[in-house]
Amino acid sequence: MPQHFVNWRIQRLQQAIQREPDRQKNWSKLQELCAEAGRQEDFIGFCQEIIKTHPGQRLAWPFVERASKEKDSLLDWTAFTEEVVRLNPSDASAWSHFDAAHAQCDDDLELIAFCEAITLPQPKNPFALSRLAFLYKKSGRYADLISICQTLLQLNPDDAQAWCNLADSYAARGRYDEAVAAYEEALRRKPNFLVAWNNLGNVCHLQGKYESAVRAYEKAVALNKDDAAPWVWLCLAYVEMGDHQKAQEAVQKVQKRLPLVATMLTDELSDRVAAALAEEFPHPALKVLTRVSP
């Protein structure tokens, strides 16, 4: 096939795709034609240009991602998704592909720097802020996390996750009353928020408010009976309240469910439960609890 005719057909198909980007048939034809002509790089380049201006174009992404995984590929997939986000910082699809590309990335400092750079011209970009919240929490930067959460809540006061992250930050800094208030705000927005119930119980526990802690742990247990952590803390709260009967009943339930959730218990937590209960009454479940490892 003459080269000028190939060029003409490629241009016609590219124009057709630009007019109707969601028509799968034209994408397939263009891919086949470029493959036959040995011009796969041109096809990938076209896909990249489409994505840069229309990151929500679902048909172009798979071709670019597949090309990045091919042997001896010159396409850096993570770098490409970063470029798309820079060009389209308010596009949910661009951020979604960015997340997928960076899923195996262990360099949190690099990700933080990238997201912070996005917020410089757009200080209220919710996509960058929500990712910074996750990264700040992961790295223990609670002062920064408080600031980020406050900004997110200005943008959306009903953001239950932001309220919970704010509460976690307050708790980490020993500001327990503020933490309790923030957890309650999260739960008003999302009544079945398991993490918020469990963490609320932990803060009440630290304050010595064992009845409030028990109510929170019982709610967490009701939401997910296979999560051992609230069960264990519930046992300890009962012991500290002096209600040994309920503590023993809770230990029995933990023992029954342990095969499914043992990996979710830590040695430290198990030892604390065992030490507290062993002083009050012996129970075979304690031997099981003390053997659990992370």
C-alpha positions, 0 to 999 in steps of 0.5 A: 500500500503506497505510503501517501495512501496509508497517511491519508487513511490514518488521518481520516481515522484520527479525524473520525475518532476526534469527532466520535471518540467513543466509537470502538470500531474506529479505534480498532481500525486505526490500531490495525492500520498502524500495526500493518504499517509498522507505525505503532508509535504513531498510534500510541502517540495519538492515544496520548494526545487524546488522553492529555486533552480528554482524560475521561476518554476510556478507549485510549487508556488501555492502548497506552497502558498496554504499550507501557508494559511491552518489552523495551517500551520507552513509555514511562507509565507513571510519568505519563499519568503525572503529566495528564494530572498536571494538565487536568488537575481537576479530572477524576479519571486522570487521578484514578489512573494516576492512583493505579500507576502509583499503586506499587510506589513506596516513595511517599515523599515523592507522591507528597511533593507531587500533590503539594505541587498541584495545590500550589496553583489550586490550594483547594483541589479536592483530589490532591487534598484527599491524597495528601490527607492519606499520605500525611496520615500514613507518615504521621504528619498530623499537624499538616493533616489537621490543616488539610482536613479543615480545608476539605471540610470547608469544601464539603462539610459532609465529608465523613472521611475528612472528619474521621481523619481530623479526629485521628489527628487530634487523638494522635496529638492528645486532644481527646475532647476534640477527637471525640467531637470530630468522630461524632461529626463523622458518624452523624454523616455516616452512621455505619462508619466502622473505623470511626466507631472503633477509633471513638471507642479507643479515645473514650477508653484512653480517657477512662470513659469505659461505658462510652467506649463499650457503646462504641465497641459494641457498635463496631462489633455489630457492624463487623463481627469478624474484626477482632480488634474491637472485640479485644478492646471490648473485653478490656473495657469490660474488665476495667469497668469490673464487669467480668461476666460480660468480659468472659462472654466477649472472650468466648466470642473472640475465641470462636471467631479467631480462626478467621481474624487472627491475623488482625490481632497484634501480640501487644494487644493480645498480651494486654487482654490476657494480662488484664483478664488473667488476674481476674479469672482463668479462661482457656481462650486466653491461651489462644489470644496470647499466641496470636501474632501479626 
